[in-house]
Amino acid sequence: MHTVHCVRAVFTALTGVPGIELADVNRGVALLDHDGSTTEGDVRAAIGLVGYEVTGISEGRRGLTVLSPDENDG
């Protein structure tokens, strides 16, 4: 996820996931705030739809850090 286009694609995909209240997507990392109903599977599926693969998720207090989506830059 190295271009602005890729960052926007991931951001747009994540904002469509029910329960995600805030998505801060930068190159290589997405920080998410959610209402507690969002699952890791929801996040992985949304990012997969735009051509990326999640390589790691770290969960904090109703927050998810999505690390290093796969290198499928367009």
N, C-alpha and C positions, 0 to 999 in steps of 0.2 A: 504494500500500500504506500507507494512513493509519490504519487501525483495528486494534484488537487482533484482531478476527476475521480480517482479511486476513493479519496477521503469522502467526497460528496456522495458517491454511490453507497458506501457503507453507512454514512450518516442517514441517508434517506431510507435505507432498509431498516435500520434500527428504530427510527421514529415511527415506523408502522407497526412495531411490536406492541401489543396491548400490555399496559403496565409500566412501560418505560416512560418516565417523566422528563428525563434530561439525558441527552447523548452528547458527549464532548469527544469528537473523533479527531485524532491527529495522526500523523504518519507512524504507523506501527502499533498504536494503542488507541483503544476506545474506552472512555470512562462513562459508566451509565449509572443513573439514579433510577430506581424503580419502586413500585408500591408494594413489593413483596409477592406479587402474583407471577412475575416473569421468571421463567425457568432457563437454565443453561441451554436446554434443547431449543427453546424459542430463539435465543440469541444465535446459536450455531446455525439454525435453519435460515434465519433472516440473512445472515452474512453469507451463507452458502448460496442463496438465490442470486446474489450479485457476483458470484465467482470467486469467493475467498473462503479460506478454511481457518478456523480459530485454532491456534496452537496452545492456548492456555487461558484459563479464567481464574481470577482471584476475587473472592467475594468478601466484602466488608459489610458494614451496617447498611443494608438495603442499597448496596452499590456493587457493581460488577466492573472489574477491569479486564478488558479483552485484550490479550497480548498477541502481537505479531501475526496478523492475518497472512496467509500464504502469499507468495509472490506471483500473483496472476494479474499484474498491472496491464491495463489496456491503453 
